[in-house]
Amino acid sequence: KAPHFSRLGDEEVNAGQNATFQCVATGRASEAEKFLLERHNGDILTAASVKHLSHRRFVVSFQLDSVQRSDQDLYRCVTQSSRGSGVSNFAELVVKVPPSPIAPPQLLRAGSTYLIIQLNTNSILGDGPIIRKEIEYRASQSPWSEVHGVNMVTYKLWHLDPDTEYHISVLLTRPGEGGTGPPGPPLISRTKCAEPMRPLRGLISTDIQSRQLSLQWENLAFNLTRCHTYSVSLCYRYTMAGGGGGHNTTVRECLAVEHNASRFTLRDLPPYHSVHVRLSLANPEGKKESREVTFQTEEDIPGGIAPESLTFTPLDDMIFLKWEEPVEPNGLITQYEISYQSIESSDPGINVPGPRRTVSKLKNETYHMFSNLHPGTTYLISVRARTAKGFGQTALTEITTNISGRDTSYTTITT
């Protein structure tokens, strides 16, 4: 009088999945009928779902949630009622553990934008057979990851960032839902640096003075340096005129710029000079140099006229004076200023020191004739040059006029 069960088949699932035993029975099932799933160790599962296929045939389903290896055992279906009991045969619940590699993949070769690896899946934890292999990888500092299917023992990861650390694991999958195991131990590997993408751009001046030059350029970004280890050098040159007709001298220097900086100030430059500047971006794989950009420092007050360049010819009441432009004009000479004053005389009738007189000369007049002077008198003469920034240092000399041949009562005194 109890329902009669058809043969109960074995059930195989992957660990972590739900397992379902479907007990097909023939007979009449009353509402008071109790349906049980009995485990070989005596445990009973009472939660059941009954579905009638016809008035004498029905299916009773039992679901075991998230089964693990410990749930693997023999199970059978049982009915209980006042009319009697029915039991099915024991069927086996087989729980398979999804596979996972024991060892990490091996690195075969590293480039700036790729990594070639060997999957290294000969030894696994869990159960086979393996029906699919995949590579899961991510940059160490990135929240995202990608998964690529692999059908060979080696694989080349493309389009990676240079000088970046990656975590690479292998995923293995066996048949059945939930058959993909956890990622195996990761290979932690780094791509090589790549040559800088291009030279630095945007070199401009933010402040130009007579002896210093403040510069700035575009901000550095990783897609430009393509390496975390890099250096920026600021190279400059200018030409100094040789004094006394000598050869010109070119000064060249390269200065290291602080890491990640995009500003620099060149100091101790010569005034009113063209300064040629370029930037060099280098990493272990190569170097990119920008084009030279030319800047000109501002004018400054001129340097002093060399005293040894002063030449003169004294006469009785005149002095002819000549001088040379300052060795360091530091700009465009706009004028010269000459001052003179008598400071000593062999003629007791002349009051010394006398009044100081000043004469201005044009920029191309490097000579002057002093007239209406007293014979036998020493004069203190000064010469200085001027630019748009002001007067430079004064050159001094003392010159004594000749004693007139018509007056022999004077004694010559020279200093």
C-alpha positions as CSV (number, residue, x, y, z in Angstrom):
1,K,0.0,0.0,0.0
2,A,3.0,2.4,0.3
3,P,4.3,4.1,-2.8
4,H,7.0,2.2,-4.7
5,F,10.2,4.1,-5.6
6,S,11.9,3.8,-9.0
7,R,15.7,3.4,-8.9
8,L,17.4,6.4,-7.4
9,G,20.4,7.5,-9.5
10,D,23.8,8.8,-8.2
11,E,24.3,12.6,-8.1
12,E,27.7,14.3,-8.8
13,V,28.1,18.0,-8.1
14,N,31.0,20.4,-7.5
15,A,31.7,21.6,-4.0
16,G,29.7,24.7,-3.1
17,Q,26.8,23.8,-5.5
18,N,23.3,22.6,-4.6
19,A,22.7,18.9,-5.0
20,T,19.2,17.5,-5.8
21,F,17.9,14.0,-5.4
22,Q,14.7,13.3,-7.3
23,C,12.7,10.4,-6.0
24,V,10.2,9.1,-8.6
25,A,7.4,7.0,-7.0
26,T,4.4,5.1,-8.1
27,G,1.3,4.7,-6.0
28,R,-1.2,6.9,-4.1
29,A,0.3,9.6,-2.0
30,S,-2.0,11.0,0.7
31,E,-1.6,14.4,2.3
32,A,-0.5,12.7,5.5
33,E,2.3,10.9,3.7
34,K,5.8,11.9,5.0
35,F,8.7,11.9,2.5
36,L,12.2,11.8,3.9
37,L,15.8,11.7,2.5
38,E,17.9,9.4,4.7
39,R,21.6,9.6,4.8
40,H,23.6,6.4,5.4
41,N,24.8,7.7,8.7
42,G,21.2,8.1,9.9
43,D,20.7,11.9,9.3
44,I,17.3,12.8,8.0
45,L,16.3,15.6,5.6
46,T,12.6,16.3,5.8
47,A,12.3,19.4,3.5
48,A,10.8,18.0,0.3
49,S,9.0,19.2,-2.8
50,V,6.3,17.0,-4.2
51,K,5.1,17.2,-7.9
52,H,2.4,15.0,-9.2
53,L,3.0,13.7,-12.7
54,S,-0.4,11.7,-12.8
55,H,-2.9,10.4,-10.3
56,R,-0.5,7.5,-9.4
57,R,2.9,8.9,-10.3
58,F,4.8,11.7,-8.6
59,V,8.3,13.1,-8.0
60,V,9.7,14.1,-4.6
61,S,12.7,16.4,-4.8
62,F,15.2,17.0,-2.0
63,Q,17.8,19.8,-2.2
64,L,21.1,19.9,-0.3
65,D,22.4,23.4,-0.3
66,S,26.1,24.3,-0.9
67,V,27.4,20.8,-0.4
68,Q,31.0,20.1,0.6
69,R,33.3,17.1,0.5
70,S,32.0,16.2,4.0
71,D,28.5,15.8,2.6
72,Q,29.6,13.0,0.3
73,D,27.7,9.8,1.3
74,L,24.9,7.4,0.4
75,Y,21.3,8.7,0.4
76,R,17.9,7.0,-0.1
77,C,14.3,8.1,-0.3
78,V,11.8,7.0,2.4
79,T,8.0,7.4,2.8
80,Q,6.1,7.1,6.1
81,S,2.4,6.7,6.5
82,S,-0.2,4.7,8.4
83,R,-0.4,2.4,5.5
84,G,3.3,1.5,5.7
85,S,6.7,2.7,4.5
86,G,8.6,2.6,1.3
87,V,12.3,2.9,0.7
88,S,14.5,3.4,-2.4
89,N,17.9,2.1,-3.0
90,F,20.9,4.0,-1.7
91,A,22.4,6.4,-4.2
92,E,25.7,8.1,-3.9
93,L,26.3,11.8,-3.6
94,V,29.7,12.5,-5.2
95,V,31.2,15.9,-4.4
96,K,34.1,17.0,-6.5
97,V,36.5,19.8,-5.5
98,P,37.2,22.3,-8.4
99,P,40.8,22.1,-9.4
100,S,43.5,24.8,-8.6
101,P,47.2,24.8,-9.5
102,I,49.7,24.1,-6.7
103,A,52.4,26.3,-8.2
104,P,52.3,29.8,-9.7
105,P,52.9,30.2,-13.5
106,Q,56.5,30.7,-14.6
107,L,57.9,33.8,-16.3
108,L,59.6,33.0,-19.6
109,R,60.2,36.5,-20.9
110,A,59.4,40.1,-20.0
111,G,59.2,43.1,-22.3
112,S,58.0,46.7,-21.9
113,T,54.4,45.9,-22.9
114,Y,54.2,42.1,-22.6
115,L,54.9,39.1,-20.4
116,I,55.3,35.6,-21.7
117,I,54.4,32.9,-19.1
118,Q,54.2,29.2,-18.8
119,L,51.0,28.0,-17.1
120,N,52.7,25.3,-15.0
121,T,49.6,23.3,-14.2
122,N,51.0,19.7,-14.0
123,S,50.3,19.6,-10.3
124,I,46.9,20.5,-9.0
125,L,44.7,20.5,-5.9
126,G,41.1,19.2,-6.3
127,D,39.6,17.0,-8.9
128,G,39.8,16.7,-12.7
129,P,39.3,16.4,-15.5
130,I,40.4,19.9,-16.6
131,I,38.2,21.1,-19.4
132,R,39.3,24.8,-19.5
133,K,42.3,26.9,-18.5
134,E,42.3,30.6,-18.0
135,I,44.7,33.4,-17.1
136,E,43.6,36.0,-14.5
137,Y,45.8,39.1,-14.2
138,R,45.8,42.6,-12.8
139,A,48.2,45.4,-12.1
140,S,49.3,45.4,-8.5
141,Q,47.8,48.8,-7.7
142,S,44.7,48.3,-9.8
143,P,41.2,47.2,-8.6
144,W,40.3,45.6,-12.0
145,S,41.4,42.2,-13.4
146,E,41.0,40.5,-16.7
147,V,40.5,36.8,-17.6
148,H,41.8,35.3,-20.8
149,G,41.1,31.7,-22.0
150,V,44.2,29.7,-22.8
151,N,44.6,26.6,-25.0
152,M,48.4,26.3,-24.9
153,V,51.0,25.7,-22.2
154,T,52.4,29.2,-22.7
155,Y,50.7,32.5,-23.1
156,K,51.7,36.0,-24.0
157,L,49.9,38.9,-22.2
158,W,49.8,41.9,-24.5
159,H,49.2,45.6,-24.2
160,L,50.6,45.9,-20.7
161,D,51.9,49.1,-19.2
162,P,55.7,49.6,-19.0
163,D,57.5,49.3,-15.7
164,T,54.4,48.0,-13.9
165,E,54.0,45.1,-11.5
166,Y,51.4,42.4,-12.4
167,H,49.8,39.6,-10.4
168,I,49.1,36.6,-12.7
169,S,47.2,33.5,-11.7
170,V,45.8,30.4,-13.5
171,L,42.2,29.3,-13.2
172,L,41.2,25.7,-13.9
173,T,37.7,24.4,-14.6
174,R,36.3,20.8,-14.4
175,P,32.9,19.7,-15.8
176,G,29.7,20.9,-14.1
177,E,28.3,24.1,-12.7
178,G,30.7,25.8,-10.4
179,G,33.6,23.7,-11.7
180,T,36.0,26.6,-11.8
181,G,38.4,26.4,-8.9
182,P,40.0,29.3,-7.0
183,P,43.0,31.1,-8.6
184,G,46.3,29.4,-8.1
185,P,49.3,31.1,-6.4
186,P,50.1,34.3,-8.3
187,L,53.2,35.0,-10.3
188,I,54.3,38.6,-9.4
189,S,56.3,40.0,-12.3
190,R,57.2,43.4,-13.7
191,T,57.3,44.7,-17.2
192,K,60.4,46.5,-18.4
193,C,60.7,50.2,-18.9
194,A,60.0,51.6,-22.4
195,E,61.9,54.5,-24.1
196,P,60.3,57.8,-23.3
197,M,57.3,58.5,-25.5
198,R,58.6,61.9,-26.8
199,P,60.7,64.9,-25.7
200,L,59.3,67.3,-23.1
201,R,57.4,70.2,-24.5
202,G,56.2,73.6,-23.5
203,L,59.5,75.1,-22.4
204,I,58.8,78.8,-21.6
205,S,60.3,81.5,-19.3
206,T,58.3,82.8,-16.3
207,D,60.8,85.4,-15.2
208,I,63.8,86.9,-17.0
209,Q,66.3,89.0,-15.1
210,S,69.8,90.2,-15.9
211,R,71.6,87.2,-14.3
212,Q,68.9,84.6,-13.9
213,L,66.3,82.8,-15.9
214,S,63.2,81.1,-14.4
215,L,61.8,78.3,-16.7
216,Q,58.9,75.9,-16.7
217,W,57.6,73.1,-18.9
218,E,54.8,70.6,-19.1
219,N,54.0,68.3,-16.2
220,L,55.5,64.9,-16.3
221,A,53.1,61.9,-16.6
222,F,53.8,58.2,-16.7
223,N,52.5,57.8,-20.2
224,L,55.4,60.2,-21.2
225,T,58.2,58.8,-19.0
226,R,57.0,55.2,-19.4
227,C,59.2,54.3,-16.5
228,H,59.2,55.0,-12.8
229,T,63.0,55.5,-12.8
230,Y,63.8,58.5,-15.0
231,S,65.8,61.8,-14.9
232,V,65.3,65.2,-16.4
233,S,68.3,67.4,-17.2
234,L,68.2,71.0,-18.2
235,C,71.1,71.8,-20.5
236,Y,72.1,75.3,-21.5
237,R,74.8,77.2,-23.4
238,Y,75.9,80.7,-24.1
239,T,78.9,82.4,-25.7
240,M,81.2,84.8,-24.0
241,A,83.1,87.3,-26.1
242,G,86.9,87.0,-25.7
243,G,88.5,90.1,-24.3
244,G,91.2,92.0,-26.2
245,G,90.3,90.4,-29.5
246,G,90.6,86.9,-28.2
247,H,88.5,83.9,-29.3
248,N,84.9,83.6,-28.1
249,T,84.2,81.0,-25.3
250,T,81.1,78.8,-25.2
251,V,79.9,77.8,-21.8
252,R,77.9,74.5,-21.7
253,E,76.3,72.8,-18.7
254,C,73.6,70.3,-17.9
255,L,71.9,70.4,-14.5
256,A,69.8,67.7,-12.9
257,V,66.2,68.6,-12.2
258,E,64.4,67.4,-9.1
259,H,62.2,64.4,-9.6
260,N,58.7,65.3,-10.8
261,A,59.6,69.1,-11.0
262,S,58.5,71.1,-14.0
263,R,60.3,74.4,-12.9
264,F,63.9,75.5,-12.7
265,T,65.8,78.7,-12.2
266,L,69.2,79.2,-13.9
267,R,71.4,81.5,-12.0
268,D,74.8,83.3,-12.4
269,L,74.1,84.0,-16.1
270,P,75.8,86.8,-18.0
271,P,73.5,89.8,-18.6
272,Y,72.2,90.6,-22.1
273,H,73.2,87.2,-23.5
274,S,71.4,84.7,-25.6
275,V,70.9,81.5,-23.5
276,H,70.1,78.3,-25.5
277,V,68.2,75.8,-23.4
278,R,67.0,72.2,-24.1
279,L,65.4,69.5,-21.9
280,S,66.6,65.9,-21.8
281,L,64.3,63.1,-20.5
282,A,66.0,59.8,-19.9
283,N,65.3,56.4,-18.5
284,P,67.2,53.1,-18.5
285,E,65.8,52.3,-22.0
286,G,66.6,55.6,-23.8
287,K,66.6,59.4,-24.0
288,K,64.6,62.1,-25.7
289,E,65.9,65.6,-26.1
290,S,63.8,68.6,-26.9
291,R,64.7,71.3,-29.4
292,E,66.7,74.3,-28.1
293,V,64.8,77.3,-27.1
294,T,66.6,80.6,-27.0
295,F,66.1,83.2,-24.2
296,Q,67.9,86.5,-23.7
297,T,68.8,87.8,-20.2
298,E,68.0,91.4,-19.5
299,E,70.6,94.2,-19.4
300,D,72.5,95.2,-16.3
301,I,74.7,98.0,-15.3
302,P,77.9,97.8,-17.3
303,G,81.2,96.5,-16.0
304,G,84.0,99.0,-15.3
305,I,86.2,100.4,-18.1
306,A,89.6,98.8,-17.6
307,P,92.1,101.4,-16.3
308,E,94.8,100.0,-18.5
309,S,92.7,100.8,-21.5
310,L,92.9,104.6,-20.8
311,T,95.5,106.3,-23.0
312,F,96.2,110.0,-23.0
313,T,98.3,112.6,-24.6
314,P,99.0,115.7,-22.4
315,L,99.7,119.1,-23.8
316,D,100.2,122.5,-22.2
317,D,96.5,123.3,-21.8
318,M,94.9,120.3,-23.3
319,I,94.7,116.5,-22.7
320,F,93.6,114.1,-25.3
321,L,92.0,111.0,-23.6
322,K,90.9,107.7,-25.2
323,W,89.4,104.6,-23.7
324,E,87.9,101.2,-24.7
325,E,84.4,99.9,-24.2
326,P,84.0,97.8,-21.0
327,V,85.0,94.2,-21.3
328,E,81.5,93.4,-19.9
329,P,79.1,95.9,-21.4
330,N,76.1,93.9,-20.0
331,G,73.9,95.5,-22.5
332,L,73.8,98.3,-25.0
333,I,76.1,101.3,-24.0
334,T,74.0,104.4,-24.3
335,Q,76.6,107.0,-23.2
336,Y,79.8,107.7,-21.4
337,E,80.3,110.1,-18.7
338,I,83.7,111.8,-18.1
339,S,84.5,113.9,-15.0
340,Y,87.6,115.8,-14.3
341,Q,89.0,118.0,-11.5
342,S,92.3,119.7,-10.9
343,I,93.9,118.3,-7.7
344,E,97.5,119.7,-7.8
345,S,99.4,122.3,-9.7
346,S,103.0,123.7,-9.9
347,D,101.4,127.2,-10.3
348,P,100.8,128.6,-6.8
349,G,98.3,131.0,-8.3
350,I,95.9,128.2,-9.1
351,N,93.4,127.1,-6.4
352,V,93.3,123.3,-6.0
353,P,91.3,121.3,-5.8
354,G,89.3,122.9,-8.5
355,P,85.7,122.5,-9.4
356,R,84.5,119.2,-10.7
357,R,83.2,119.2,-14.3
358,T,81.3,116.5,-16.1
359,V,81.0,115.8,-19.8
360,S,78.6,113.4,-21.6
361,K,79.8,111.5,-24.7
362,L,77.8,109.5,-27.2
363,K,77.9,105.7,-27.1
364,N,80.3,105.6,-30.1
365,E,82.6,108.4,-28.8
366,T,85.4,106.7,-26.8
367,Y,87.6,109.7,-26.7
368,H,87.6,113.3,-25.5
369,M,89.8,116.4,-25.8
370,F,90.0,118.4,-22.6
371,S,90.8,122.0,-23.4
372,N,91.4,125.3,-21.5
373,L,93.4,123.5,-18.9
374,H,96.2,124.9,-16.7
375,P,99.8,124.0,-17.6
376,G,101.7,122.0,-15.1
377,T,98.5,120.9,-13.3
378,T,97.5,117.4,-12.3
379,Y,93.9,116.4,-13.1
380,L,91.9,113.5,-11.6
381,I,89.9,112.1,-14.5
382,S,87.1,109.5,-14.3
383,V,85.3,107.6,-17.0
384,R,82.2,105.4,-16.7
385,A,79.7,103.8,-19.1
386,R,76.0,103.7,-19.0
387,T,73.3,101.2,-20.1
388,A,69.5,101.4,-19.7
389,K,70.0,100.0,-16.2
390,G,72.4,102.7,-15.0
391,F,76.0,103.7,-14.7
392,G,78.8,101.1,-14.2
393,Q,82.0,101.3,-12.2
394,T,84.2,104.3,-12.6
395,A,87.8,104.1,-14.0
396,L,90.1,106.7,-12.5
397,T,93.4,108.1,-13.7
398,E,95.6,111.2,-12.9
399,I,97.1,113.2,-15.8
400,T,99.4,116.2,-15.6
401,T,99.5,118.8,-18.3
402,N,102.9,119.9,-19.7
403,I,104.6,123.0,-18.4
404,S,104.6,125.8,-21.0
405,G,107.9,126.5,-22.6
406,R,107.3,130.2,-22.2
407,D,107.1,129.9,-18.4
408,T,110.2,128.3,-16.9
409,S,109.6,129.4,-13.3
410,Y,107.4,126.3,-12.7
411,T,108.6,123.1,-11.2
412,T,107.1,119.9,-12.8
413,I,105.3,117.7,-10.3
414,T,103.8,114.5,-11.6
415,T,101.9,111.8,-9.7
